[in-house]
């Protein structure tokens, strides 16, 4: 659940963007990201995470750009930028050999487990599942941005299915690996 809370800035962005506008949504995402970083920095047993740092940088940069240049992005174009940024953050966590899921689950499991090959392998698999979900979201955003004749419901449905699949896989896969017989 803690990992899903990491997506609060994106939820704030969507809600505010829908009700107030794109610039306000970007600022809301940056604000929620900053609050979460401060919370993790000040809380005992929590650590600042790659996803949260990247999310703050993403929303702050997009907010600043929008403020300075008065960007007039469509909703789908700004979502494309946000989802592409999220996709790149998660890929960067893999490139840095710190799959973003590791940082969340390490706050919940004993430190003896952290370097276990199966534990690390499970977290890479889950992180790759999120990479696929974000890639699907970027594809849906591209479709909605550059092919406006395609009904937006197709892009929205694709996004919902991608997120649902990633959430389900995140809960299912570790249980499957724990239940699998060891050879």
N, C-alpha and C positions, 0 to 999 in steps of 0.2 A: 504494500500500500504506500509505503514511503516513496518508492520509486515513482508511482503514479502521481504523487503530490508534486513531483518535480515538473510536471506538465501544467501546474497551476498558472504560470505566466502565459501559456498559450491559451488556456481557457479564458483568462482575464482579457487577453487580446481579442479573442473571438467575440466575447460578450460585449465589450466596450466598442469594438469596431462596428458591430451590428447596430448598436443603439446610439452611439455618438459620432463615430467616424474613424477613419483609418489612422490618422495621426494620434488621436486620443487612445485608440486601441494599442498602438505601438508604445506609447508612453505608459499605459497601464501594464503592459507586459514587462517593460523595463523596471517599473516600480515594484511589481510583485517579485521579479527576479532579485532585485536588490534586497528586499525584505527577507527573502529566503536565504540569501548569502549571509546576511547579518545574523539571522537566526542560527545558521549552522556554525558560523564563526564563534558566536557567544555561547552556544549550548555545549554542555558537557556530553561527551560520547558521540558528537556529530563532527563531521569534517566537511570542509568546502569541497565541492565536487566539480568535475570537468563539465558535466551537463549544465550545472547552474552558472558557472563562470561563462561558458559559451553562450548561454541563453541571455544573460545580462548584456554581454558584448553585442550580441545580435540585435536585441531590441533597442539598446541604447544607440547603436550605429544607425539603424533604420529610422529611429525617432529623430535623431540629429539631422540625418539626411533630409527627411521629410520637412523638418522645421526650417533648415537653411535654404533648401532648394524648392520648397513648396511642392513636393512631388505630388502629382495627381494620379496616383496609381488606382486602378480598379481594385475591387475587393479580391478578385482572383489573382491579380498581379502581385498584390502585397502578400497574399497567402503563399504564392509561389516563392517569393523571397524568404519568407519565414520558414516554410517547410524545407526549402533547399538549404537554408542555414542550419536547421536542425539535423538534416541528413548529413551535412558536412561535419557537424560537431560530433555526431555518433561515429562517423568514419574516423575522425581524428582520434577519438578515444581508443579505437582499435589500433591505429597506427602508432599511438603512444604506448601500446601494450598495456592499456588500462581500460578494458571494456567498461563502459559507463555503469553497467549493472553491478560490477564488483564493488564499487564504492558505496552502493546502497545496501547490498546484502552483507557486507563486512560489518556494518553497524548492528547486525542482527544475529550473527553466528560467532562461535568461538574462534579465536585467532589461530588455533591449531589447524583449523580446516582451510584457512585462506590460501595456502600454497599447495593444497592437494591437487594433483593433475585433473581429477574428475570435477572438482569444484570450479577450477579455472576453465575447463573445457565447457562445462554447462553454461558459464557466464558468457563465453565467446559465442556459443550457439544462440543464447537469448539476445545478445547484442546484435548478432547478424539478422535475427528475426526482425528486430526493430529497424535495422538498416533497410531491409526489404519493405517494411511497412512505410517508412518515410520515402523510399524510392517510388512506391505506388502513389503516395500522396503528391509527390512532385509531378509525377506523370499526369495525375488527375488535374492538378493546378495548371499544367501546361495545356492540357486539353481545354479547360475552361477559359484560359486566357487567350489562346491563339486560335481556337476553333469555337467561337461563340455560338455557332449554329447548333453545336451539340448541346442537348439539354443539360443544364447544371445539375440536375438530379443524378445524372450518371457520375459526374465527378464527385458529388457529395456522397453518393452511395459507395463509390470506390474508397473514399477516405474513411468512411465509417467501417467498412469491411476490413480494411487494412489495419486500422487501430484495434478493432475487436479481435482480429486474428493474433496480433502481437500480444495483446493483454492475455488472451487465452493461452497462447504458447508459453508466456512467461510463468503462468501458474502451473501449467500441465507438465512441461518438460522436466523441471527438477524432480517432480514426483515420480515420473517415469524412470528417470535415471537412478533414483534411490531404490525403486522397486525392482529394477533389472537385476537378474542374477549375476554375480561376479564370477569371472573365470580365473 
